[in-house]
Amino acid sequence: MSREVILFIAASLDGFIAKENDDLQWLMETEGEGDNGYSEMYQSIDTTIMGKRTYDWVMKNIETFPYADKKNYVFSTTETGSNEYVEFVNEDVVEFTKKLKAQEGSKIWMVGGGVILDAFIKENLIDEYMITITPHILGSGIPLFKEKNPQIDLQLMSTRRFGQFVEMHYKVK
């Protein structure tokens, strides 16, 4: 049995996960409810994976590293080694993730961002999609889904409302 990779992410109604300049202010200003399902998802994982740009955003914008109690991998072409929070991965994203999925453990959270997410979708490496739609039409930005993805058939597991957010939870068939 292999570990599952989950995508837990928020997107505008027109499908953007951030504005061009990585601005997430629109997301922070949205009226939610509780922590919008975050704690529940976070307890189901023991590992995070993210791209370097997302890691840099987290380090710049969040006071304390939010995933310190998990194993964290950051895919990077420039950074090597590790620090107190993360291990930098310079290998092929797909091969590394396949090895990770074969190891013992809980679910793996694909944190983002757009470039690494695109590679995961193109290779169908995501097992569960937990997408929270926000009440915004941004018009442009970093898209959740880029072009030329394979067809991936999903099964709707649940929908939940958190204030102005709507979470859709799908599993890959």
C-alpha positions in Angstrom: 0.0 0.0 0.0 1.5 3.3 -1.0 1.2 6.6 0.8 -1.2 9.1 -0.6 -0.3 12.6 -1.7 -3.0 15.2 -1.0 -3.3 18.7 -2.4 -4.9 21.0 0.2 -5.1 24.4 -1.4 -7.3 27.5 -1.8 -8.1 29.0 -5.2 -10.2 31.9 -6.5 -13.4 31.1 -8.3 -11.6 31.6 -11.6 -8.8 29.2 -10.6 -5.9 31.2 -9.3 -3.8 30.3 -6.2 -2.0 33.6 -5.9 -1.7 36.9 -7.8 1.3 37.3 -10.1 3.5 38.8 -7.3 2.6 35.9 -4.9 0.2 38.2 -3.2 -2.2 36.3 -0.9 -3.8 39.2 0.8 -7.2 38.6 -0.8 -7.1 35.1 0.8 -6.2 36.4 4.3 -9.1 38.9 4.2 -11.8 36.3 3.4 -14.2 35.5 6.2 -13.8 31.8 7.1 -14.9 29.6 9.9 -12.5 28.1 12.5 -9.4 27.1 10.6 -11.3 26.2 7.5 -10.5 22.4 7.9 -6.8 22.9 8.1 -6.2 21.1 11.5 -8.1 18.1 10.4 -6.0 17.8 7.2 -2.8 18.6 9.0 -3.3 15.8 11.5 -3.6 13.2 8.6 -0.1 14.0 7.3 3.5 13.4 8.4 5.3 14.9 5.4 5.1 18.1 3.3 6.6 18.8 -0.1 6.9 22.2 -1.7 8.8 24.2 -4.2 11.5 26.6 -3.3 9.4 29.7 -4.1 6.7 28.5 -1.8 9.3 27.8 0.9 10.8 31.3 0.5 7.3 32.8 0.8 6.6 30.9 4.0 10.0 31.9 5.5 9.4 35.6 4.6 5.7 35.9 5.6 5.2 33.5 8.5 6.9 34.2 11.8 7.6 30.6 12.9 8.0 27.8 10.4 4.5 26.2 10.5 5.4 22.6 9.7 8.2 22.1 12.2 6.6 18.9 13.6 6.6 17.2 10.1 9.2 15.9 7.7 9.6 18.6 5.0 11.1 18.4 1.6 11.7 21.5 -0.6 12.4 21.0 -4.3 15.2 23.4 -5.4 17.6 23.8 -8.2 19.8 26.2 -6.2 19.7 25.2 -2.5 21.2 21.9 -1.2 21.5 20.1 2.1 19.1 20.8 4.9 18.4 23.2 7.8 16.5 22.7 11.0 13.2 22.6 9.2 13.6 21.2 5.7 15.6 19.0 3.5 16.3 20.4 0.0 15.8 18.0 -2.8 17.7 18.4 -6.1 16.4 15.2 -7.7 13.7 14.7 -10.3 10.4 15.6 -8.6 8.5 12.6 -10.0 11.1 9.9 -9.1 11.7 11.3 -5.6 7.9 11.4 -4.9 7.4 7.9 -6.2 10.1 6.7 -3.7 8.5 8.8 -0.9 5.1 7.3 -1.6 6.6 3.8 -1.3 7.9 4.4 2.2 6.0 3.8 5.4 4.1 6.7 6.8 1.0 8.9 6.7 -0.2 11.1 3.9 2.0 13.6 2.2 0.8 17.2 1.7 1.7 18.8 -1.6 1.8 22.4 -0.3 2.6 24.1 -3.6 3.4 26.2 -5.6 2.3 26.4 -9.2 5.4 24.9 -11.0 5.8 21.9 -8.8 2.0 21.4 -8.7 1.9 21.3 -12.5 4.5 18.5 -12.6 2.5 16.5 -10.0 -0.8 16.9 -12.0 0.9 16.0 -15.3 2.3 12.8 -13.8 -1.0 12.1 -11.8 0.9 12.0 -8.5 -1.9 13.5 -6.5 -4.3 11.0 -4.9 -6.7 13.5 -3.2 -7.7 17.0 -4.1 -9.0 19.2 -1.3 -9.7 22.5 -3.1 -11.2 25.4 -1.2 -12.8 28.0 -3.4 -12.7 31.6 -2.3 -15.3 34.3 -3.2 -13.0 36.1 -5.6 -12.5 36.5 -9.3 -8.9 37.6 -9.6 -8.7 37.8 -13.4 -5.0 36.8 -13.5 -2.3 35.3 -11.4 -0.8 31.9 -10.7 -3.2 29.3 -12.0 -4.2 26.2 -10.0 -4.3 24.2 -13.2 -2.0 24.9 -16.2 -2.7 23.8 -19.7 -2.3 20.3 -21.3 -3.1 18.2 -18.3 -4.1 14.5 -18.7 -7.7 13.6 -18.1 -7.9 12.5 -14.4 -11.2 11.1 -13.3 -12.2 12.0 -9.7 -14.8 11.0 -7.2 -16.4 13.6 -5.0 -16.0 12.6 -1.4 -17.5 15.7 0.3 -18.2 19.4 0.2 -18.1 21.7 3.2 -18.7 25.3 3.8 -16.5 27.4 6.0 -18.0 30.9 6.1 -17.3 32.3 2.6 -15.1 29.3 1.6 -16.3 26.1 0.0 -14.2 23.0 0.2 -14.5 20.3 -2.4 -12.8 17.0 -1.5 -12.1 14.6 -4.4 -10.2 11.3 -4.6 -8.7 10.0 -7.9 -10.7 7.1 -9.2 
